[in-house]
Every structure is written in structure tokens, then in C-alpha cells.
Amino acid sequence: MVEVEIEHEEENELMNRREITLKVDHEGEATPTRDSVIDEVASIANVAKGNIVVAKIDTQFGKEESIVTARVYDDEESLKKYERDYFKERG
């Protein structure tokens, strides 16, 4: 069972986004995929999946929890304007 908890959330008005740090507890399971993290963030932040970029999923060896850094944009235009191409492609 995967449990997601928001560790830190910061509003970045200049770039029209929220920067969120999540703790994902995935006991007995593999490190979550970017797609599954995007689904969780979309449900928590109540935004469209296309407005979310997962910058990093960090899992320390031997631990069953990951720290996720995600950016949630207000609109797709801002995402296209500020994100690097490879982040846009991988989500």
C-alpha cells in the first residue's frame, strides 16, 4: 500500500507553479513510477496530469520510502515556457 504525504509546499508566483516535496511510503513494493506519482499528485493537488512535472524521485538504499520533488503548474502554457524539454517529455 502506497501512502503519500506532503512534506513541503511552496508557491512560486513568478513561474505560475507550486513546488511540492512529497514523502511516498511504499512498504513491500518497488519505487513508484513517475506515472503513478503524477496520478497521486493530480488527486492531491486537484489539477490536470498534464500540468505536473516530477523532477526527482529519490529512494535511499534499503528504505521503503521515497522523497519526490514535483512542480505543479497553473496552466500548460507556463509549463511549456519554464520547463526544460526533457522534463516535458518524461512528465
PyMOL Python script that loads the backbone (N, CA, C, O; Angstrom):
from pymol import cmd

cmd.read_pdbstr("""\
ATOM      1  N   MET A   1       0.844  -1.195   0.000  1.00  0.00           N
ATOM      2  CA  MET A   1       0.000   0.000   0.000  1.00  0.00           C
ATOM      3  C   MET A   1       0.882   1.249   0.000  1.00  0.00           C
ATOM      4  O   MET A   1       1.790   1.382   0.820  1.00  0.00           O
ATOM      5  N   VAL A   2       0.609   2.134  -0.905  1.00  0.00           N
ATOM      6  CA  VAL A   2       1.397   3.354  -1.049  1.00  0.00           C
ATOM      7  C   VAL A   2       0.703   4.491  -0.301  1.00  0.00           C
ATOM      8  O   VAL A   2      -0.481   4.761  -0.503  1.00  0.00           O
ATOM      9  N   GLU A   3       1.468   5.145   0.564  1.00  0.00           N
ATOM     10  CA  GLU A   3       0.947   6.302   1.289  1.00  0.00           C
ATOM     11  C   GLU A   3       1.747   7.533   0.870  1.00  0.00           C
ATOM     12  O   GLU A   3       2.976   7.494   0.810  1.00  0.00           O
ATOM     13  N   VAL A   4       1.049   8.609   0.586  1.00  0.00           N
ATOM     14  CA  VAL A   4       1.693   9.844   0.129  1.00  0.00           C
ATOM     15  C   VAL A   4       1.383  10.951   1.124  1.00  0.00           C
ATOM     16  O   VAL A   4       0.238  11.145   1.532  1.00  0.00           O
ATOM     17  N   GLU A   5       2.435  11.673   1.503  1.00  0.00           N
ATOM     18  CA  GLU A   5       2.287  12.765   2.463  1.00  0.00           C
ATOM     19  C   GLU A   5       3.057  13.974   1.952  1.00  0.00           C
ATOM     20  O   GLU A   5       4.204  13.841   1.528  1.00  0.00           O
ATOM     21  N   ILE A   6       2.447  15.139   1.987  1.00  0.00           N
ATOM     22  CA  ILE A   6       3.120  16.369   1.559  1.00  0.00           C
ATOM     23  C   ILE A   6       4.043  16.822   2.684  1.00  0.00           C
ATOM     24  O   ILE A   6       3.598  17.096   3.799  1.00  0.00           O
ATOM     25  N   GLU A   7       5.344  16.896   2.371  1.00  0.00           N
ATOM     26  CA  GLU A   7       6.349  17.341   3.340  1.00  0.00           C
ATOM     27  C   GLU A   7       6.480  18.865   3.318  1.00  0.00           C
ATOM     28  O   GLU A   7       6.570  19.508   4.364  1.00  0.00           O
ATOM     29  N   HIS A   8       6.488  19.431   2.101  1.00  0.00           N
ATOM     30  CA  HIS A   8       6.686  20.873   1.948  1.00  0.00           C
ATOM     31  C   HIS A   8       5.992  21.337   0.676  1.00  0.00           C
ATOM     32  O   HIS A   8       6.024  20.649  -0.345  1.00  0.00           O
ATOM     33  N   GLU A   9       5.373  22.494   0.742  1.00  0.00           N
ATOM     34  CA  GLU A   9       4.730  23.068  -0.431  1.00  0.00           C
ATOM     35  C   GLU A   9       5.001  24.561  -0.455  1.00  0.00           C
ATOM     36  O   GLU A   9       4.814  25.257   0.543  1.00  0.00           O
ATOM     37  N   GLU A  10       5.446  25.043  -1.607  1.00  0.00           N
ATOM     38  CA  GLU A  10       5.782  26.455  -1.742  1.00  0.00           C
ATOM     39  C   GLU A  10       5.191  27.005  -3.034  1.00  0.00           C
ATOM     40  O   GLU A  10       5.265  26.369  -4.086  1.00  0.00           O
ATOM     41  N   GLU A  11       4.614  28.177  -2.944  1.00  0.00           N
ATOM     42  CA  GLU A  11       4.026  28.844  -4.108  1.00  0.00           C
ATOM     43  C   GLU A  11       5.098  29.683  -4.795  1.00  0.00           C
ATOM     44  O   GLU A  11       5.772  30.485  -4.149  1.00  0.00           O
ATOM     45  N   ASN A  12       5.254  29.495  -6.107  1.00  0.00           N
ATOM     46  CA  ASN A  12       6.191  30.278  -6.906  1.00  0.00           C
ATOM     47  C   ASN A  12       5.357  31.077  -7.908  1.00  0.00           C
ATOM     48  O   ASN A  12       5.090  30.618  -9.018  1.00  0.00           O
ATOM     49  N   GLU A  13       4.959  32.264  -7.502  1.00  0.00           N
ATOM     50  CA  GLU A  13       4.052  33.075  -8.311  1.00  0.00           C
ATOM     51  C   GLU A  13       4.705  33.564  -9.602  1.00  0.00           C
ATOM     52  O   GLU A  13       4.022  33.755 -10.608  1.00  0.00           O
ATOM     53  N   LEU A  14       6.006  33.766  -9.580  1.00  0.00           N
ATOM     54  CA  LEU A  14       6.710  34.246 -10.758  1.00  0.00           C
ATOM     55  C   LEU A  14       6.598  33.246 -11.915  1.00  0.00           C
ATOM     56  O   LEU A  14       6.479  33.643 -13.074  1.00  0.00           O
ATOM     57  N   MET A  15       6.636  31.953 -11.596  1.00  0.00           N
ATOM     58  CA  MET A  15       6.581  30.921 -12.626  1.00  0.00           C
ATOM     59  C   MET A  15       5.217  30.230 -12.692  1.00  0.00           C
ATOM     60  O   MET A  15       5.071  29.225 -13.388  1.00  0.00           O
ATOM     61  N   ASN A  16       4.241  30.743 -11.992  1.00  0.00           N
ATOM     62  CA  ASN A  16       2.877  30.194 -12.002  1.00  0.00           C
ATOM     63  C   ASN A  16       2.844  28.714 -11.628  1.00  0.00           C
ATOM     64  O   ASN A  16       2.215  27.905 -12.311  1.00  0.00           O
ATOM     65  N   ARG A  17       3.531  28.369 -10.534  1.00  0.00           N
ATOM     66  CA  ARG A  17       3.568  26.968 -10.134  1.00  0.00           C
ATOM     67  C   ARG A  17       3.690  26.822  -8.620  1.00  0.00           C
ATOM     68  O   ARG A  17       4.043  27.758  -7.903  1.00  0.00           O
ATOM     69  N   ARG A  18       3.380  25.604  -8.165  1.00  0.00           N
ATOM     70  CA  ARG A  18       3.630  25.199  -6.786  1.00  0.00           C
ATOM     71  C   ARG A  18       4.739  24.158  -6.818  1.00  0.00           C
ATOM     72  O   ARG A  18       4.739  23.262  -7.661  1.00  0.00           O
ATOM     73  N   GLU A  19       5.671  24.282  -5.905  1.00  0.00           N
ATOM     74  CA  GLU A  19       6.766  23.324  -5.798  1.00  0.00           C
ATOM     75  C   GLU A  19       6.491  22.466  -4.566  1.00  0.00           C
ATOM     76  O   GLU A  19       6.432  22.970  -3.444  1.00  0.00           O
ATOM     77  N   ILE A  20       6.326  21.177  -4.787  1.00  0.00           N
ATOM     78  CA  ILE A  20       5.878  20.270  -3.738  1.00  0.00           C
ATOM     79  C   ILE A  20       6.925  19.191  -3.492  1.00  0.00           C
ATOM     80  O   ILE A  20       7.472  18.613  -4.430  1.00  0.00           O
ATOM     81  N   THR A  21       7.194  18.930  -2.213  1.00  0.00           N
ATOM     82  CA  THR A  21       8.039  17.808  -1.819  1.00  0.00           C
ATOM     83  C   THR A  21       7.142  16.811  -1.089  1.00  0.00           C
ATOM     84  O   THR A  21       6.460  17.160  -0.125  1.00  0.00           O
ATOM     85  N   LEU A  22       7.155  15.575  -1.561  1.00  0.00           N
ATOM     86  CA  LEU A  22       6.297  14.527  -1.006  1.00  0.00           C
ATOM     87  C   LEU A  22       7.134  13.404  -0.422  1.00  0.00           C
ATOM     88  O   LEU A  22       8.240  13.128  -0.884  1.00  0.00           O
ATOM     89  N   LYS A  23       6.592  12.764   0.597  1.00  0.00           N
ATOM     90  CA  LYS A  23       7.185  11.533   1.111  1.00  0.00           C
ATOM     91  C   LYS A  23       6.240  10.411   0.719  1.00  0.00           C
ATOM     92  O   LYS A  23       5.067  10.415   1.093  1.00  0.00           O
ATOM     93  N   VAL A  24       6.758   9.448  -0.037  1.00  0.00           N
ATOM     94  CA  VAL A  24       5.950   8.324  -0.513  1.00  0.00           C
ATOM     95  C   VAL A  24       6.435   7.069   0.202  1.00  0.00           C
ATOM     96  O   VAL A  24       7.574   6.639   0.019  1.00  0.00           O
ATOM     97  N   ASP A  25       5.562   6.488   1.016  1.00  0.00           N
ATOM     98  CA  ASP A  25       5.877   5.256   1.726  1.00  0.00           C
ATOM     99  C   ASP A  25       5.353   4.094   0.888  1.00  0.00           C
ATOM    100  O   ASP A  25       4.144   3.959   0.698  1.00  0.00           O
ATOM    101  N   HIS A  26       6.262   3.253   0.386  1.00  0.00           N
ATOM    102  CA  HIS A  26       5.871   2.147  -0.488  1.00  0.00           C
ATOM    103  C   HIS A  26       6.379   0.827   0.087  1.00  0.00           C
ATOM    104  O   HIS A  26       7.098   0.075  -0.571  1.00  0.00           O
ATOM    105  N   GLU A  27       5.989   0.570   1.317  1.00  0.00           N
ATOM    106  CA  GLU A  27       6.440  -0.625   2.032  1.00  0.00           C
ATOM    107  C   GLU A  27       6.037  -1.895   1.294  1.00  0.00           C
ATOM    108  O   GLU A  27       4.870  -2.090   0.955  1.00  0.00           O
ATOM    109  N   GLY A  28       7.025  -2.756   1.050  1.00  0.00           N
ATOM    110  CA  GLY A  28       6.776  -4.022   0.379  1.00  0.00           C
ATOM    111  C   GLY A  28       6.597  -3.911  -1.125  1.00  0.00           C
ATOM    112  O   GLY A  28       6.279  -4.901  -1.784  1.00  0.00           O
ATOM    113  N   GLU A  29       6.794  -2.737  -1.668  1.00  0.00           N
ATOM    114  CA  GLU A  29       6.633  -2.517  -3.106  1.00  0.00           C
ATOM    115  C   GLU A  29       7.871  -1.836  -3.671  1.00  0.00           C
ATOM    116  O   GLU A  29       8.712  -1.335  -2.924  1.00  0.00           O
ATOM    117  N   ALA A  30       7.975  -1.821  -4.979  1.00  0.00           N
ATOM    118  CA  ALA A  30       9.097  -1.163  -5.650  1.00  0.00           C
ATOM    119  C   ALA A  30       8.925   0.354  -5.584  1.00  0.00           C
ATOM    120  O   ALA A  30       7.863   0.863  -5.226  1.00  0.00           O
ATOM    121  N   THR A  31       9.987   1.053  -5.936  1.00  0.00           N
ATOM    122  CA  THR A  31       9.914   2.510  -6.042  1.00  0.00           C
ATOM    123  C   THR A  31       8.814   2.865  -7.037  1.00  0.00           C
ATOM    124  O   THR A  31       8.762   2.292  -8.125  1.00  0.00           O
ATOM    125  N   PRO A  32       7.938   3.796  -6.683  1.00  0.00           N
ATOM    126  CA  PRO A  32       6.839   4.142  -7.593  1.00  0.00           C
ATOM    127  C   PRO A  32       7.330   4.754  -8.900  1.00  0.00           C
ATOM    128  O   PRO A  32       8.371   5.410  -8.945  1.00  0.00           O
ATOM    129  N   THR A  33       6.569   4.529  -9.952  1.00  0.00           N
ATOM    130  CA  THR A  33       6.902   5.092 -11.259  1.00  0.00           C
ATOM    131  C   THR A  33       6.493   6.562 -11.309  1.00  0.00           C
ATOM    132  O   THR A  33       5.704   7.030 -10.487  1.00  0.00           O
ATOM    133  N   ARG A  34       7.036   7.272 -12.276  1.00  0.00           N
ATOM    134  CA  ARG A  34       6.658   8.680 -12.449  1.00  0.00           C
ATOM    135  C   ARG A  34       5.159   8.810 -12.731  1.00  0.00           C
ATOM    136  O   ARG A  34       4.504   9.723 -12.226  1.00  0.00           O
ATOM    137  N   ASP A  35       4.625   7.900 -13.534  1.00  0.00           N
ATOM    138  CA  ASP A  35       3.191   7.953 -13.855  1.00  0.00           C
ATOM    139  C   ASP A  35       2.331   7.783 -12.609  1.00  0.00           C
ATOM    140  O   ASP A  35       1.340   8.495 -12.443  1.00  0.00           O
ATOM    141  N   SER A  36       2.694   6.853 -11.732  1.00  0.00           N
ATOM    142  CA  SER A  36       1.895   6.653 -10.521  1.00  0.00           C
ATOM    143  C   SER A  36       2.021   7.844  -9.578  1.00  0.00           C
ATOM    144  O   SER A  36       1.060   8.207  -8.900  1.00  0.00           O
ATOM    145  N   VAL A  37       3.212   8.456  -9.534  1.00  0.00           N
ATOM    146  CA  VAL A  37       3.391   9.652  -8.706  1.00  0.00           C
ATOM    147  C   VAL A  37       2.569  10.808  -9.265  1.00  0.00           C
ATOM    148  O   VAL A  37       1.946  11.553  -8.507  1.00  0.00           O
ATOM    149  N   ILE A  38       2.567  10.960 -10.589  1.00  0.00           N
ATOM    150  CA  ILE A  38       1.772  12.021 -11.219  1.00  0.00           C
ATOM    151  C   ILE A  38       0.288  11.824 -10.904  1.00  0.00           C
ATOM    152  O   ILE A  38      -0.414  12.797 -10.630  1.00  0.00           O
ATOM    153  N   ASP A  39      -0.199  10.582 -10.938  1.00  0.00           N
ATOM    154  CA  ASP A  39      -1.593  10.300 -10.587  1.00  0.00           C
ATOM    155  C   ASP A  39      -1.901  10.734  -9.152  1.00  0.00           C
ATOM    156  O   ASP A  39      -2.932  11.353  -8.890  1.00  0.00           O
ATOM    157  N   GLU A  40      -0.997  10.403  -8.230  1.00  0.00           N
ATOM    158  CA  GLU A  40      -1.202  10.773  -6.824  1.00  0.00           C
ATOM    159  C   GLU A  40      -1.183  12.285  -6.630  1.00  0.00           C
ATOM    160  O   GLU A  40      -2.030  12.837  -5.927  1.00  0.00           O
ATOM    161  N   VAL A  41      -0.217  12.952  -7.256  1.00  0.00           N
ATOM    162  CA  VAL A  41      -0.117  14.412  -7.127  1.00  0.00           C
ATOM    163  C   VAL A  41      -1.349  15.082  -7.731  1.00  0.00           C
ATOM    164  O   VAL A  41      -1.861  16.055  -7.176  1.00  0.00           O
ATOM    165  N   ALA A  42      -1.825  14.570  -8.862  1.00  0.00           N
ATOM    166  CA  ALA A  42      -3.018  15.137  -9.502  1.00  0.00           C
ATOM    167  C   ALA A  42      -4.227  15.037  -8.590  1.00  0.00           C
ATOM    168  O   ALA A  42      -5.030  15.967  -8.520  1.00  0.00           O
ATOM    169  N   SER A  43      -4.366  13.912  -7.888  1.00  0.00           N
ATOM    170  CA  SER A  43      -5.515  13.762  -6.988  1.00  0.00           C
ATOM    171  C   SER A  43      -5.360  14.618  -5.733  1.00  0.00           C
ATOM    172  O   SER A  43      -6.344  15.159  -5.228  1.00  0.00           O
ATOM    173  N   ILE A  44      -4.135  14.743  -5.227  1.00  0.00           N
ATOM    174  CA  ILE A  44      -3.911  15.556  -4.024  1.00  0.00           C
ATOM    175  C   ILE A  44      -4.056  17.046  -4.335  1.00  0.00           C
ATOM    176  O   ILE A  44      -4.719  17.774  -3.598  1.00  0.00           O
ATOM    177  N   ALA A  45      -3.429  17.499  -5.435  1.00  0.00           N
ATOM    178  CA  ALA A  45      -3.415  18.920  -5.775  1.00  0.00           C
ATOM    179  C   ALA A  45      -4.640  19.357  -6.563  1.00  0.00           C
ATOM    180  O   ALA A  45      -4.861  20.551  -6.763  1.00  0.00           O
ATOM    181  N   ASN A  46      -5.444  18.384  -7.014  1.00  0.00           N
ATOM    182  CA  ASN A  46      -6.667  18.658  -7.753  1.00  0.00           C
ATOM    183  C   ASN A  46      -6.380  19.448  -9.039  1.00  0.00           C
ATOM    184  O   ASN A  46      -7.004  20.476  -9.305  1.00  0.00           O
ATOM    185  N   VAL A  47      -5.418  18.942  -9.830  1.00  0.00           N
ATOM    186  CA  VAL A  47      -5.053  19.560 -11.103  1.00  0.00           C
ATOM    187  C   VAL A  47      -4.969  18.491 -12.188  1.00  0.00           C
ATOM    188  O   VAL A  47      -4.983  17.293 -11.901  1.00  0.00           O
ATOM    189  N   ALA A  48      -4.883  18.940 -13.428  1.00  0.00           N
ATOM    190  CA  ALA A  48      -4.748  18.015 -14.552  1.00  0.00           C
ATOM    191  C   ALA A  48      -3.349  17.404 -14.560  1.00  0.00           C
ATOM    192  O   ALA A  48      -2.378  18.046 -14.161  1.00  0.00           O
ATOM    193  N   LYS A  49      -3.260  16.170 -15.014  1.00  0.00           N
ATOM    194  CA  LYS A  49      -1.974  15.461 -15.045  1.00  0.00           C
ATOM    195  C   LYS A  49      -0.966  16.147 -15.961  1.00  0.00           C
ATOM    196  O   LYS A  49       0.239  16.067 -15.722  1.00  0.00           O
ATOM    197  N   GLY A  50      -1.440  16.815 -16.997  1.00  0.00           N
ATOM    198  CA  GLY A  50      -0.562  17.487 -17.945  1.00  0.00           C
ATOM    199  C   GLY A  50       0.138  18.709 -17.386  1.00  0.00           C
ATOM    200  O   GLY A  50       1.046  19.249 -18.019  1.00  0.00           O
ATOM    201  N   ASN A  51      -0.276  19.156 -16.196  1.00  0.00           N
ATOM    202  CA  ASN A  51       0.322  20.334 -15.572  1.00  0.00           C
ATOM    203  C   ASN A  51       1.337  19.970 -14.494  1.00  0.00           C
ATOM    204  O   ASN A  51       1.771  20.839 -13.737  1.00  0.00           O
ATOM    205  N   ILE A  52       1.720  18.694 -14.414  1.00  0.00           N
ATOM    206  CA  ILE A  52       2.607  18.226 -13.354  1.00  0.00           C
ATOM    207  C   ILE A  52       3.915  17.713 -13.957  1.00  0.00           C
ATOM    208  O   ILE A  52       3.916  16.994 -14.955  1.00  0.00           O
ATOM    209  N   VAL A  53       5.017  18.095 -13.335  1.00  0.00           N
ATOM    210  CA  VAL A  53       6.336  17.590 -13.702  1.00  0.00           C
ATOM    211  C   VAL A  53       6.957  16.995 -12.443  1.00  0.00           C
ATOM    212  O   VAL A  53       7.062  17.666 -11.416  1.00  0.00           O
ATOM    213  N   VAL A  54       7.367  15.737 -12.528  1.00  0.00           N
ATOM    214  CA  VAL A  54       8.090  15.101 -11.425  1.00  0.00           C
ATOM    215  C   VAL A  54       9.574  15.277 -11.717  1.00  0.00           C
ATOM    216  O   VAL A  54      10.111  14.659 -12.636  1.00  0.00           O
ATOM    217  N   ALA A  55      10.228  16.116 -10.936  1.00  0.00           N
ATOM    218  CA  ALA A  55      11.637  16.429 -11.173  1.00  0.00           C
ATOM    219  C   ALA A  55      12.550  15.334 -10.648  1.00  0.00           C
ATOM    220  O   ALA A  55      13.572  15.030 -11.264  1.00  0.00           O
ATOM    221  N   LYS A  56      12.189  14.735  -9.509  1.00  0.00           N
ATOM    222  CA  LYS A  56      13.085  13.752  -8.908  1.00  0.00           C
ATOM    223  C   LYS A  56      12.321  12.794  -8.011  1.00  0.00           C
ATOM    224  O   LYS A  56      11.407  13.192  -7.289  1.00  0.00           O
ATOM    225  N   ILE A  57      12.707  11.528  -8.065  1.00  0.00           N
ATOM    226  CA  ILE A  57      12.241  10.514  -7.119  1.00  0.00           C
ATOM    227  C   ILE A  57      13.493   9.936  -6.489  1.00  0.00           C
ATOM    228  O   ILE A  57      14.275   9.261  -7.158  1.00  0.00           O
ATOM    229  N   ASP A  58      13.685  10.195  -5.209  1.00  0.00           N
ATOM    230  CA  ASP A  58      14.904   9.787  -4.524  1.00  0.00           C
ATOM    231  C   ASP A  58      14.573   8.709  -3.495  1.00  0.00           C
ATOM    232  O   ASP A  58      13.836   8.954  -2.540  1.00  0.00           O
ATOM    233  N   THR A  59      15.130   7.507  -3.703  1.00  0.00           N
ATOM    234  CA  THR A  59      14.947   6.399  -2.774  1.00  0.00           C
ATOM    235  C   THR A  59      16.312   5.971  -2.275  1.00  0.00           C
ATOM    236  O   THR A  59      17.183   5.613  -3.068  1.00  0.00           O
ATOM    237  N   GLN A  60      16.502   6.006  -0.960  1.00  0.00           N
ATOM    238  CA  GLN A  60      17.766   5.555  -0.401  1.00  0.00           C
ATOM    239  C   GLN A  60      17.790   4.036  -0.333  1.00  0.00           C
ATOM    240  O   GLN A  60      16.756   3.398  -0.132  1.00  0.00           O
ATOM    241  N   PHE A  61      18.959   3.468  -0.501  1.00  0.00           N
ATOM    242  CA  PHE A  61      19.116   2.020  -0.494  1.00  0.00           C
ATOM    243  C   PHE A  61      18.621   1.435   0.830  1.00  0.00           C
ATOM    244  O   PHE A  61      19.001   1.890   1.909  1.00  0.00           O
ATOM    245  N   GLY A  62      17.773   0.424   0.723  1.00  0.00           N
ATOM    246  CA  GLY A  62      17.279  -0.279   1.898  1.00  0.00           C
ATOM    247  C   GLY A  62      16.052   0.329   2.540  1.00  0.00           C
ATOM    248  O   GLY A  62      15.468  -0.275   3.440  1.00  0.00           O
ATOM    249  N   LYS A  63      15.649   1.493   2.107  1.00  0.00           N
ATOM    250  CA  LYS A  63      14.459   2.127   2.669  1.00  0.00           C
ATOM    251  C   LYS A  63      13.271   1.895   1.761  1.00  0.00           C
ATOM    252  O   LYS A  63      13.417   1.744   0.548  1.00  0.00           O
ATOM    253  N   GLU A  64      12.115   1.868   2.354  1.00  0.00           N
ATOM    254  CA  GLU A  64      10.889   1.674   1.585  1.00  0.00           C
ATOM    255  C   GLU A  64      10.083   2.958   1.534  1.00  0.00           C
ATOM    256  O   GLU A  64       8.855   2.944   1.611  1.00  0.00           O
ATOM    257  N   GLU A  65      10.795   4.071   1.403  1.00  0.00           N
ATOM    258  CA  GLU A  65      10.156   5.367   1.218  1.00  0.00           C
ATOM    259  C   GLU A  65      10.979   6.190   0.249  1.00  0.00           C
ATOM    260  O   GLU A  65      12.199   6.045   0.170  1.00  0.00           O
ATOM    261  N   SER A  66      10.310   7.043  -0.480  1.00  0.00           N
ATOM    262  CA  SER A  66      10.961   7.896  -1.473  1.00  0.00           C
ATOM    263  C   SER A  66      10.587   9.342  -1.208  1.00  0.00           C
ATOM    264  O   SER A  66       9.492   9.639  -0.731  1.00  0.00           O
ATOM    265  N   ILE A  67      11.503  10.228  -1.522  1.00  0.00           N
ATOM    266  CA  ILE A  67      11.231  11.660  -1.472  1.00  0.00           C
ATOM    267  C   ILE A  67      11.071  12.123  -2.921  1.00  0.00           C
ATOM    268  O   ILE A  67      11.953  11.923  -3.755  1.00  0.00           O
ATOM    269  N   VAL A  68       9.937  12.739  -3.193  1.00  0.00           N
ATOM    270  CA  VAL A  68       9.589  13.155  -4.558  1.00  0.00           C
ATOM    271  C   VAL A  68       9.537  14.677  -4.620  1.00  0.00           C
ATOM    272  O   VAL A  68       8.945  15.324  -3.757  1.00  0.00           O
ATOM    273  N   THR A  69      10.160  15.235  -5.644  1.00  0.00           N
ATOM    274  CA  THR A  69      10.084  16.663  -5.909  1.00  0.00           C
ATOM    275  C   THR A  69       9.242  16.847  -7.167  1.00  0.00           C
ATOM    276  O   THR A  69       9.575  16.328  -8.233  1.00  0.00           O
ATOM    277  N   ALA A  70       8.145  17.593  -7.028  1.00  0.00           N
ATOM    278  CA  ALA A  70       7.232  17.804  -8.155  1.00  0.00           C
ATOM    279  C   ALA A  70       6.914  19.285  -8.292  1.00  0.00           C
ATOM    280  O   ALA A  70       6.937  20.043  -7.322  1.00  0.00           O
ATOM    281  N   ARG A  71       6.619  19.669  -9.518  1.00  0.00           N
ATOM    282  CA  ARG A  71       6.202  21.043  -9.805  1.00  0.00           C
ATOM    283  C   ARG A  71       4.821  20.990 -10.446  1.00  0.00           C
ATOM    284  O   ARG A  71       4.610  20.299 -11.443  1.00  0.00           O
ATOM    285  N   VAL A  72       3.889  21.727  -9.862  1.00  0.00           N
ATOM    286  CA  VAL A  72       2.507  21.749 -10.336  1.00  0.00           C
ATOM    287  C   VAL A  72       2.224  23.133 -10.907  1.00  0.00           C
ATOM    288  O   VAL A  72       2.203  24.127 -10.181  1.00  0.00           O
ATOM    289  N   TYR A  73       2.010  23.181 -12.209  1.00  0.00           N
ATOM    290  CA  TYR A  73       1.786  24.453 -12.900  1.00  0.00           C
ATOM    291  C   TYR A  73       0.304  24.806 -12.932  1.00  0.00           C
ATOM    292  O   TYR A  73      -0.560  23.929 -12.931  1.00  0.00           O
ATOM    293  N   ASP A  74       0.027  26.113 -12.962  1.00  0.00           N
ATOM    294  CA  ASP A  74      -1.347  26.597 -13.047  1.00  0.00           C
ATOM    295  C   ASP A  74      -1.954  26.301 -14.415  1.00  0.00           C
ATOM    296  O   ASP A  74      -3.159  26.079 -14.525  1.00  0.00           O
ATOM    297  N   ASP A  75      -1.118  26.295 -15.461  1.00  0.00           N
ATOM    298  CA  ASP A  75      -1.603  26.032 -16.810  1.00  0.00           C
ATOM    299  C   ASP A  75      -0.479  25.432 -17.657  1.00  0.00           C
ATOM    300  O   ASP A  75       0.693  25.494 -17.285  1.00  0.00           O
ATOM    301  N   GLU A  76      -0.852  24.854 -18.792  1.00  0.00           N
ATOM    302  CA  GLU A  76       0.136  24.202 -19.665  1.00  0.00           C
ATOM    303  C   GLU A  76       1.075  25.208 -20.328  1.00  0.00           C
ATOM    304  O   GLU A  76       2.224  24.878 -20.620  1.00  0.00           O
ATOM    305  N   GLU A  77       0.605  26.417 -20.567  1.00  0.00           N
ATOM    306  CA  GLU A  77       1.459  27.443 -21.171  1.00  0.00           C
ATOM    307  C   GLU A  77       2.672  27.737 -20.300  1.00  0.00           C
ATOM    308  O   GLU A  77       3.788  27.859 -20.804  1.00  0.00           O
ATOM    309  N   SER A  78       2.454  27.849 -19.007  1.00  0.00           N
ATOM    310  CA  SER A  78       3.561  28.109 -18.078  1.00  0.00           C
ATOM    311  C   SER A  78       4.526  26.940 -18.056  1.00  0.00           C
ATOM    312  O   SER A  78       5.741  27.138 -18.020  1.00  0.00           O
ATOM    313  N   LEU A  79       4.003  25.730 -18.076  1.00  0.00           N
ATOM    314  CA  LEU A  79       4.846  24.538 -18.097  1.00  0.00           C
ATOM    315  C   LEU A  79       5.736  24.543 -19.337  1.00  0.00           C
ATOM    316  O   LEU A  79       6.941  24.310 -19.244  1.00  0.00           O
ATOM    317  N   LYS A  80       5.145  24.807 -20.482  1.00  0.00           N
ATOM    318  CA  LYS A  80       5.911  24.825 -21.732  1.00  0.00           C
ATOM    319  C   LYS A  80       6.950  25.947 -21.744  1.00  0.00           C
ATOM    320  O   LYS A  80       8.018  25.807 -22.340  1.00  0.00           O
ATOM    321  N   LYS A  81       6.635  27.042 -21.091  1.00  0.00           N
ATOM    322  CA  LYS A  81       7.526  28.196 -21.085  1.00  0.00           C
ATOM    323  C   LYS A  81       8.745  27.989 -20.174  1.00  0.00           C
ATOM    324  O   LYS A  81       9.855  28.388 -20.526  1.00  0.00           O
ATOM    325  N   TYR A  82       8.541  27.367 -19.007  1.00  0.00           N
ATOM    326  CA  TYR A  82       9.594  27.319 -17.999  1.00  0.00           C
ATOM    327  C   TYR A  82      10.339  25.987 -17.879  1.00  0.00           C
ATOM    328  O   TYR A  82      11.472  25.975 -17.398  1.00  0.00           O
ATOM    329  N   GLU A  83       9.758  24.890 -18.289  1.00  0.00           N
ATOM    330  CA  GLU A  83      10.412  23.591 -18.108  1.00  0.00           C
ATOM    331  C   GLU A  83      11.343  23.256 -19.263  1.00  0.00           C
ATOM    332  O   GLU A  83      11.108  23.645 -20.407  1.00  0.00           O
ATOM    333  N   ARG A  84      12.400  22.529 -18.942  1.00  0.00           N
ATOM    334  CA  ARG A  84      13.314  22.044 -19.972  1.00  0.00           C
ATOM    335  C   ARG A  84      12.638  20.941 -20.773  1.00  0.00           C
ATOM    336  O   ARG A  84      11.733  20.270 -20.275  1.00  0.00           O
ATOM    337  N   ASP A  85      13.073  20.755 -22.000  1.00  0.00           N
ATOM    338  CA  ASP A  85      12.422  19.806 -22.909  1.00  0.00           C
ATOM    339  C   ASP A  85      12.377  18.391 -22.362  1.00  0.00           C
ATOM    340  O   ASP A  85      11.353  17.717 -22.477  1.00  0.00           O
ATOM    341  N   TYR A  86      13.469  17.930 -21.770  1.00  0.00           N
ATOM    342  CA  TYR A  86      13.462  16.543 -21.316  1.00  0.00           C
ATOM    343  C   TYR A  86      12.511  16.317 -20.138  1.00  0.00           C
ATOM    344  O   TYR A  86      12.020  15.202 -19.963  1.00  0.00           O
ATOM    345  N   PHE A  87      12.238  17.340 -19.329  1.00  0.00           N
ATOM    346  CA  PHE A  87      11.223  17.207 -18.282  1.00  0.00           C
ATOM    347  C   PHE A  87       9.829  17.141 -18.890  1.00  0.00           C
ATOM    348  O   PHE A  87       8.969  16.406 -18.405  1.00  0.00           O
ATOM    349  N   LYS A  88       9.609  17.905 -19.945  1.00  0.00           N
ATOM    350  CA  LYS A  88       8.308  17.883 -20.609  1.00  0.00           C
ATOM    351  C   LYS A  88       8.024  16.494 -21.189  1.00  0.00           C
ATOM    352  O   LYS A  88       6.897  16.003 -21.114  1.00  0.00           O
ATOM    353  N   GLU A  89       9.040  15.873 -21.761  1.00  0.00           N
ATOM    354  CA  GLU A  89       8.870  14.572 -22.394  1.00  0.00           C
ATOM    355  C   GLU A  89       8.615  13.459 -21.394  1.00  0.00           C
ATOM    356  O   GLU A  89       7.780  12.588 -21.640  1.00  0.00           O
ATOM    357  N   ARG A  90       9.316  13.471 -20.277  1.00  0.00           N
ATOM    358  CA  ARG A  90       9.176  12.355 -19.336  1.00  0.00           C
ATOM    359  C   ARG A  90       8.108  12.569 -18.273  1.00  0.00           C
ATOM    360  O   ARG A  90       7.748  11.632 -17.561  1.00  0.00           O
ATOM    361  N   GLY A  91       7.593  13.803 -18.156  1.00  0.00           N
ATOM    362  CA  GLY A  91       6.489  14.035 -17.233  1.00  0.00           C
ATOM    363  C   GLY A  91       6.891  14.555 -15.940  1.00  0.00           C
ATOM    364  O   GLY A  91       6.044  14.791 -15.079  1.00  0.00           O
TER     365      GLY A  91
END
""", "prot")
cmd.dss("prot")
cmd.show_as("cartoon", "prot")
cmd.util.cbc("prot")
cmd.orient("prot")
